[in-house]
């Protein structure tokens, strides 16, 4: 059996990384890993708790540790936290283990998908819509390094199909 590269999904929160990743893993019969869930499992606290109790830097250190560990494995479908691949070290490690796809959506779609989720510490602000637009603009060049797949108006299955075609699996 041939060794399989990882497939890494990145992009802003609410673009469908976890949903599409799980479906992709099912289709390709591969293990699925969500970096945020992996961090929560390892640390024993929610991401919101890590941010509140130890700050963002502690969380970003966790992301680095997890990225380096997952990059050493093969055949995984990996959904990353929204900012994880914007870190050069994380991006280099994971991109060396397989193709990276950046899932995208317009701010209105993102807000509709995440507005009721209280586990989004970066959106715990008076105007989440403005914050989404600001963060997307700040991250545009970082996300732009990877092939883009829009999830607007598509089902998770349609997005997974696009990725399967792109990797030829």
N, C-alpha and C positions, 0 to 999 in steps of 0.2 A: 504494500500500500504506500502510495506517495505521501511524502511529508507535505502538510498543508500550511500555507501562510495563515497568519491571523487576518481577520478583516476588522478594521477599526472604524467605528462611527463616531464622528465628532459633530459639533455644532452647538448653537445656543440652546438653553433650556426650552422645553416645549416644542422642539422640532421633530420629536418622534424617535430619538435614538434608542431608547429602551424598548419601546413597542416594536419598532422595525427590527431591532437586534434580536429580540426573542423569536420573532417570526422567521428571520433569516437563519437563526441557529436550528430551529425546528426543520426548516426546508432542507438545509445542508447537513443535518444530523451532526451538529457540532455543539460543544459546550458554549454557553453564553455567560458572559461576565459583565456586570455593570460596575464601573469603578466606584461610583458613589456607594452602592450597596456593599461592595467589598470593604470599603473603608469603615462603614457603619458596623459591619460584622467584626472586623478586626479591632476597632476602637471600643465598641460596646455602647457608643452613644450615637444619637442622630446627628446629622450634619449641622442642623440648627443648634444643637447643644454644643458641638465642637466649636462652632463660630462664637457662640455666646460665652462659653466658659474659657476657651483657650485662644480664641481669635482666628482670623483668616490664615495667618502664617502657619499655624499648626496644621490646619486643613490642607494647605498647599504642600506642606512637607509630606503629609500622608499621600497626596496625589503622586508626588515624585517617587516615593517608595513603591507604591502599587504599580506605577507605570514601568519602572525598571524590572519589577518581578514578572509582570505579565508579558513583557517583551521577550523574556527568556523562554516562554512557552510557545507552543505551536497549535494551529488548528482551532483557535478560539474565535468567537465573535465577541468583540469588545465594544461596549457603549461607554464613552467617556463622559465625565462631568463637563459641563459647558465651557469651562475655562482651561481644563487640563491640557489640551493640545496647543494652547497659546504659549505655554512654557516651552522654550527651545529644547531643553533637555528631555522633557517628557515626549515631545513631538518626534525628536530624533530617535529615541529608543523605540517607541511604538511603530513609527513609520518604517523602521528597519525590519520589523517583524511581519509586515504585510501592508496591503493597500489601505489607504485612509480615504473615507468619504465624508464630506461635510454636508449634513442635512440642514436645509434652510427653510424658513417660513417668514412671511411678512409679520411686522409687529402685531397687527390686529389678530392674526391667527394664533400667535404665541400667547398673547394676553388671554384670549378665549380658552386656550388649553390649560393655562396655569393659574388663572385668577382665583380659583377656589382652593389652591394648594398652599397650605400654611407652612410647608417645609421648604420654602424658597426664601432664604435669608436675604438675598440680594434685592428682592422685590418688596421687602418690608419697609416701604417708603410711602409718602402721601400720594404720589402719582406713579403707579406702576407702569402705565403706558409710556410716559416720558422716560422713565428709567430704562425700559426695554429698548426704546429708540436710541438712547445715549449709549448703552452697552453694545448694541449691535454696531453702531458707528465706530466705537472704540476698538472693536474686535474685527472689523471688516478685513483689514489686511492680513491678520493672523489666520482667520478662517479661509481667506482667499487663496492660501497656499495649497489647498486641497481641492480635488474635484468636488463640485457642488451638485447636490440633488435637492430640488425643491420638493417639499412635502405638502405645499398648499394645494387644496382641492384633490388630494390623492389619498387612497387608502394605504394602510401600512403594507398590504399585500402588493400594491402597485409599486411602491418604493422598493420593497424587497426584490421584486422582479427586476427592476432597473439595476440593482446591485449585483444580482446573480448574473445578469447579462454582461455587466462590466467586468466581472472577475472571471467569467467563463467557466464557472464551476458547475 
